[in-house]
Amino acid sequence: MRLFVAVWPDDETRRRLTGLELELGRTRGLRFVGPDRWHVTLRFLGEVAEDTVLALREALVACAAAVPEPLECPGPAGTR
């Protein structure tokens, strides 16, 4: 199966990105998915054998658990 590692924006970030979507949506050829599917791909893993998915999931959960608090990407200074 094809897998990737991604992070999803919080509600406030999705709200702010909606304005960008509306602006960019006027550009010919762009089609957006719904905000509930917006994500940032950290790493595309490609084809992964099903018998390794559980071990991969456990490793990713352990990595995420090592982060002491939610990560924040506030953007350029003064945009909040």
DSSP file with accessible surface (Angstrom, degrees, kcal/mol):
  #  RESIDUE AA STRUCTURE BP1 BP2  ACC     N-H-->O    O-->H-N    N-H-->O    O-->H-N    TCO  KAPPA ALPHA  PHI   PSI    X-CA   Y-CA   Z-CA
    1    1 A M              0   0   89      0, 0.0    47,-2.9     0, 0.0     2,-0.5   0.000 360.0 360.0 360.0 150.7    0.0    0.0    0.0
    2    2 A R  E     +A   47   0A 169     45,-0.2     2,-0.3    42,-0.0    45,-0.2  -0.753 360.0 178.0 -87.6 127.0    1.1    3.6   -0.6
    3    3 A L  E     -A   46   0A  41     43,-2.2    42,-2.2    -2,-0.5    43,-1.3  -0.874  15.0-178.2-129.0 158.3    1.8    5.5    2.6
    4    4 A F  E     -A   44   0A  91     -2,-0.3     2,-0.5    40,-0.3    40,-0.2  -0.971  26.3-124.2-148.1 160.0    3.0    8.9    3.7
    5    5 A V  E     +A   43   0A  36     38,-3.1    37,-2.9    -2,-0.3    38,-1.7  -0.924  43.1 163.0-106.2 129.5    3.6   10.7    7.0
    6    6 A A  E     -A   41   0A  18     -2,-0.5     2,-0.3    35,-0.3    35,-0.2  -0.937  32.4-138.6-144.1 163.6    1.7   13.9    7.4
    7    7 A V  E     -A   40   0A  69     33,-2.0    33,-2.5    -2,-0.3    -2,-0.0  -0.936  19.0-140.9-122.2 148.5    0.5   16.5    9.9
    8    8 A W        -     0   0  146     -2,-0.3    31,-0.2    31,-0.2    28,-0.0  -0.909  20.7-117.3-110.4 138.3   -2.9   18.2    9.9
    9    9 A P        -     0   0   26      0, 0.0    29,-0.1     0, 0.0     2,-0.0  -0.356  30.2-113.3 -70.6 152.5   -3.5   21.9   10.6
   10   10 A D     >  -     0   0   89      1,-0.1     4,-2.5    -2,-0.0     5,-0.2  -0.185  38.0 -92.5 -75.5 175.4   -5.5   22.9   13.6
   11   11 A D  H  > S+     0   0  119      1,-0.2     4,-2.4     2,-0.2     5,-0.2   0.893 124.8  51.9 -59.4 -42.3   -8.9   24.6   13.2
   12   12 A E  H  > S+     0   0   85      2,-0.2     4,-2.2     1,-0.2    -1,-0.2   0.923 111.2  47.2 -62.7 -42.9   -7.4   28.1   13.4
   13   13 A T  H  > S+     0   0   49      2,-0.2     4,-2.5     1,-0.2    -2,-0.2   0.924 111.1  51.1 -65.9 -42.5   -4.9   27.4   10.7
   14   14 A R  H  X S+     0   0   56     -4,-2.5     4,-1.5     2,-0.2    -1,-0.2   0.915 109.1  52.1 -60.5 -39.8   -7.5   25.8    8.4
   15   15 A R  H  X S+     0   0  150     -4,-2.4     4,-0.8     1,-0.2     3,-0.3   0.936 111.3  46.2 -62.4 -44.0   -9.7   28.9    8.9
   16   16 A R  H >X S+     0   0   97     -4,-2.2     4,-0.8     1,-0.2     3,-0.5   0.865 110.5  53.0 -67.9 -35.1   -6.8   31.1    7.9
   17   17 A L  H 3X S+     0   0   68     -4,-2.5     4,-2.6     1,-0.2    -1,-0.2   0.757  92.9  73.6 -71.6 -23.2   -5.9   29.0    4.9
   18   18 A T  H 3X S+     0   0   48     -4,-1.5     4,-2.4    -3,-0.3    -1,-0.2   0.900  93.6  53.6 -58.1 -39.9   -9.5   29.1    3.6
   19   19 A G  H <X S+     0   0   42     -4,-0.8     4,-2.0    -3,-0.5    -1,-0.2   0.906 108.9  48.6 -60.6 -40.7   -8.9   32.7    2.5
   20   20 A L  H  X S+     0   0   84     -4,-0.8     4,-3.2     2,-0.2     5,-0.3   0.911 108.8  53.9 -65.6 -40.3   -5.9   31.6    0.5
   21   21 A E  H  X S+     0   0   43     -4,-2.6     4,-2.5     1,-0.2    -2,-0.2   0.927 107.9  49.8 -59.7 -44.5   -7.9   28.8   -1.0
   22   22 A L  H  X S+     0   0  111     -4,-2.4     4,-0.5     2,-0.2    -1,-0.2   0.914 114.2  45.3 -62.1 -41.2  -10.5   31.3   -2.2
   23   23 A E  H >< S+     0   0  122     -4,-2.0     3,-0.9     1,-0.2    -2,-0.2   0.942 118.1  41.3 -67.9 -47.4   -7.9   33.6   -3.7
   24   24 A L  H >< S+     0   0   65     -4,-3.2     3,-2.2     1,-0.2    -2,-0.2   0.780  99.9  74.3 -72.2 -25.9   -5.9   30.8   -5.4
   25   25 A G  H 3< S+     0   0   39     -4,-2.5    -1,-0.2    -5,-0.3     5,-0.2   0.743  86.3  64.3 -61.3 -20.1   -9.1   29.0   -6.5
   26   26 A R  T << S+     0   0  193     -3,-0.9     2,-0.3    -4,-0.5    -1,-0.3   0.667  80.5 100.7 -75.5 -16.3   -9.5   31.7   -9.1
   27   27 A T  S X  S-     0   0   73     -3,-2.2     3,-1.6    -4,-0.2    -3,-0.0  -0.562  87.2-106.8 -72.6 130.0   -6.3   30.5  -10.8
   28   28 A R  T 3  S+     0   0  241     -2,-0.3    -1,-0.1     1,-0.2     3,-0.1  -0.289  98.4  18.3 -59.5 134.1   -7.1   28.4  -13.8
   29   29 A G  T 3  S+     0   0   81      1,-0.3     2,-0.4    -4,-0.1    -1,-0.2   0.370  90.3 121.5  90.4  -4.7   -6.5   24.7  -13.3
   30   30 A L    <   -     0   0   87     -3,-1.6     2,-0.4    -6,-0.2    -1,-0.3  -0.778  34.3-179.5 -94.7 136.2   -6.4   24.5   -9.5
   31   31 A R        -     0   0  218     -2,-0.4     2,-0.3    -3,-0.1    -6,-0.0  -0.995  11.3-154.3-133.8 128.2   -8.9   22.3   -7.7
   32   32 A F        -     0   0   73     -2,-0.4     2,-0.2   -11,-0.1     6,-0.0  -0.749   7.9-137.1-102.8 148.7   -8.9   22.1   -3.9
   33   33 A V        -     0   0   52     -2,-0.3     5,-0.1     1,-0.2    -1,-0.0  -0.506  47.7 -73.8 -88.6 169.5  -10.1   19.3   -1.7
   34   34 A G    >   -     0   0   33     -2,-0.2     3,-2.5     1,-0.1     4,-0.3  -0.253  43.7-110.5 -64.8 150.9  -12.2   20.1    1.4
   35   35 A P  G >  S+     0   0   50      0, 0.0     3,-1.2     0, 0.0    -1,-0.1   0.766 114.6  68.8 -55.4 -26.2  -10.4   21.6    4.4
   36   36 A D  G 3  S+     0   0  123      1,-0.3    -2,-0.1   -28,-0.0   -22,-0.0   0.675 102.6  46.5 -68.9 -12.3  -10.9   18.3    6.4
   37   37 A R  G <  S+     0   0  161     -3,-2.5    -1,-0.3     2,-0.0     2,-0.2   0.405  82.9 119.6-107.6   0.0   -8.4   16.7    4.0
   38   38 A W    <   +     0   0   28     -3,-1.2     2,-0.3    -4,-0.3   -24,-0.1  -0.472  35.9 148.0 -68.4 134.7   -5.7   19.5    4.1
   39   39 A H        -     0   0   73     -2,-0.2     2,-0.5   -31,-0.2   -31,-0.2  -0.961  46.6-119.7-155.8 168.0   -2.4   18.2    5.3
   40   40 A V  E     -A    7   0A  87    -33,-2.5   -33,-2.0    -2,-0.3     2,-0.6  -0.984  28.7-136.8-115.9 118.8    1.4   18.8    5.0
   41   41 A T  E     -A    6   0A  69     -2,-0.5   -35,-0.3   -35,-0.2     3,-0.2  -0.676  21.7-179.3 -77.8 121.6    3.2   15.7    3.8
   42   42 A L  E    S+     0   0A 109    -37,-2.9     2,-0.3    -2,-0.6   -36,-0.2   0.809  72.2   0.1 -86.7 -36.6    6.4   15.3    5.8
   43   43 A R  E     -A    5   0A 168    -38,-1.7   -38,-3.1     0, 0.0     2,-0.6  -0.914  60.4-143.3-157.8 125.2    7.6   12.2    4.0
   44   44 A F  E     -A    4   0A 103     -2,-0.3   -40,-0.3   -40,-0.2   -38,-0.0  -0.813  15.6-173.8 -87.6 124.0    6.2   10.1    1.2
   45   45 A L  E     -     0   0A  57    -42,-2.2   -41,-0.2    -2,-0.6    -1,-0.1   0.657  19.3-158.6 -93.1 -20.4    7.0    6.4    1.9
   46   46 A G  E     +A    3   0A  13    -43,-1.3   -43,-2.2     2,-0.1     2,-0.3  -0.394  56.8   4.4  76.9-151.3    5.7    5.0   -1.3
   47   47 A E  E    S-A    2   0A 138    -45,-0.2     2,-0.4    -2,-0.1   -45,-0.2  -0.535  70.5-175.2 -73.1 126.4    4.8    1.3   -1.5
   48   48 A V        -     0   0   21    -47,-2.9     2,-0.1    -2,-0.3     5,-0.1  -0.991  28.7-114.9-126.3 131.0    5.0   -0.4    1.9
   49   49 A A    >>  -     0   0   57     -2,-0.4     3,-2.1     1,-0.1     4,-0.6  -0.396  23.1-127.9 -64.2 137.1    4.5   -4.1    2.4
   50   50 A E  H >> S+     0   0  151      1,-0.3     3,-1.0     2,-0.2     4,-0.5   0.823 106.3  63.4 -58.0 -31.1    1.4   -4.8    4.5
   51   51 A D  H 34 S+     0   0  140      1,-0.2    -1,-0.3     2,-0.1     4,-0.2   0.594 104.9  47.2 -74.1  -5.7    3.4   -6.9    6.9
   52   52 A T  H <> S+     0   0   63     -3,-2.1     4,-2.3     2,-0.1    -1,-0.2   0.519  87.1  88.3-106.7  -5.0    5.5   -3.9    7.9
   53   53 A V  H <X S+     0   0   40     -3,-1.0     4,-3.0    -4,-0.6     5,-0.2   0.905  86.1  50.9 -63.4 -43.8    2.7   -1.4    8.5
   54   54 A L  H  X S+     0   0  111     -4,-0.5     4,-2.6     1,-0.2    -1,-0.2   0.942 112.5  45.9 -61.4 -46.0    2.1   -2.3   12.1
   55   55 A A  H  > S+     0   0   62     -4,-0.2     4,-2.2     2,-0.2    -1,-0.2   0.906 113.6  50.4 -64.5 -38.7    5.8   -1.9   13.0
   56   56 A L  H  X S+     0   0   51     -4,-2.3     4,-2.4     2,-0.2    -2,-0.2   0.934 110.3  49.7 -63.8 -44.4    6.0    1.3   11.1
   57   57 A R  H  X S+     0   0  154     -4,-3.0     4,-2.6     1,-0.2     5,-0.2   0.932 110.2  50.1 -60.2 -46.3    2.9    2.6   12.9
   58   58 A E  H  X S+     0   0  112     -4,-2.6     4,-2.2     1,-0.2    -1,-0.2   0.903 110.6  50.0 -61.2 -39.8    4.4    1.7   16.3
   59   59 A A  H  X S+     0   0   53     -4,-2.2     4,-2.1     2,-0.2    -1,-0.2   0.921 111.9  47.7 -66.0 -41.2    7.6    3.5   15.4
   60   60 A L  H  X S+     0   0   68     -4,-2.4     4,-2.6     2,-0.2    -2,-0.2   0.897 110.4  51.6 -68.1 -38.4    5.8    6.7   14.3
   61   61 A V  H  X S+     0   0   75     -4,-2.6     4,-2.4     1,-0.2    -1,-0.2   0.926 109.7  50.5 -63.8 -41.0    3.6    6.6   17.5
   62   62 A A  H  X S+     0   0   63     -4,-2.2     4,-1.1    -5,-0.2    -2,-0.2   0.914 110.7  49.0 -64.1 -40.2    6.8    6.4   19.6
   63   63 A C  H >< S+     0   0   85     -4,-2.1     3,-0.6     1,-0.2     4,-0.4   0.933 111.9  48.1 -64.1 -45.5    8.3    9.3   17.7
   64   64 A A  H >< S+     0   0   67     -4,-2.6     3,-1.4     1,-0.2    -2,-0.2   0.886 107.5  56.1 -63.7 -37.0    5.2   11.4   18.2
   65   65 A A  H 3< S+     0   0   82     -4,-2.4    -1,-0.2     1,-0.3    -2,-0.2   0.768  97.2  64.6 -67.3 -23.0    5.0   10.6   21.9
   66   66 A A  T << S+     0   0   82     -4,-1.1    -1,-0.3    -3,-0.6    -2,-0.2   0.650  78.9  94.9 -76.1 -12.7    8.6   11.9   22.3
   67   67 A V  S <  S-     0   0   60     -3,-1.4     4,-0.0    -4,-0.4    -3,-0.0  -0.693  70.7-150.0 -80.8 119.9    7.4   15.4   21.4
   68   68 A P  S    S-     0   0  122      0, 0.0    -1,-0.1     0, 0.0    -4,-0.0   0.756  70.3  -1.0 -68.9 -24.0    6.7   17.1   24.7
   69   69 A E  S    S-     0   0  137     -3,-0.0    -3,-0.0     0, 0.0     0, 0.0  -0.965  96.9 -62.7-155.6 168.3    4.0   19.5   23.5
   70   70 A P        -     0   0  108      0, 0.0     2,-0.3     0, 0.0     0, 0.0  -0.261  53.6-120.3 -58.7 141.7    2.2   20.4   20.3
   71   71 A L        -     0   0  144     -4,-0.0     2,-0.4     2,-0.0    -4,-0.0  -0.615  27.9-158.2 -80.5 143.5    4.4   21.8   17.6
   72   72 A E        -     0   0  130     -2,-0.3     3,-0.1     3,-0.0     0, 0.0  -0.974  18.8-171.4-126.2 139.9    3.5   25.3   16.4
   73   73 A C        +     0   0  121     -2,-0.4    -2,-0.0     1,-0.1     0, 0.0  -0.824  11.0 179.3-124.0  85.4    4.3   27.0   13.2
   74   74 A P        -     0   0   65      0, 0.0     5,-0.1     0, 0.0    -1,-0.1   0.658  30.8-138.0 -69.3 -13.0    3.2   30.6   13.8
   75   75 A G        -     0   0   49     -3,-0.1     3,-0.1     3,-0.1     5,-0.1  -0.334  52.7  -9.5  85.5-173.2    4.3   32.0   10.4
   76   76 A P  S >  S-     0   0   99      0, 0.0     3,-1.7     0, 0.0     4,-0.2  -0.184  91.3 -82.8 -58.8 150.6    6.0   35.3    9.7
   77   77 A A  T 3  S+     0   0  107      1,-0.2    -2,-0.0     2,-0.1     0, 0.0  -0.218 114.8  20.7 -54.6 135.8    6.2   37.7   12.6
   78   78 A G  T 3  S+     0   0   84     -3,-0.1    -1,-0.2     1,-0.0    -3,-0.1   0.495  90.7 106.3  85.2   5.0    3.1   39.8   13.1
   79   79 A T    <         0   0   55     -3,-1.7    -2,-0.1    -5,-0.1    -1,-0.0   0.518 360.0 360.0 -93.6  -5.5    0.7   37.4   11.3
   80   80 A R              0   0  176     -4,-0.2    -5,-0.0    -5,-0.1    -3,-0.0  -0.580 360.0 360.0 -87.7 360.0   -1.0   36.1   14.3
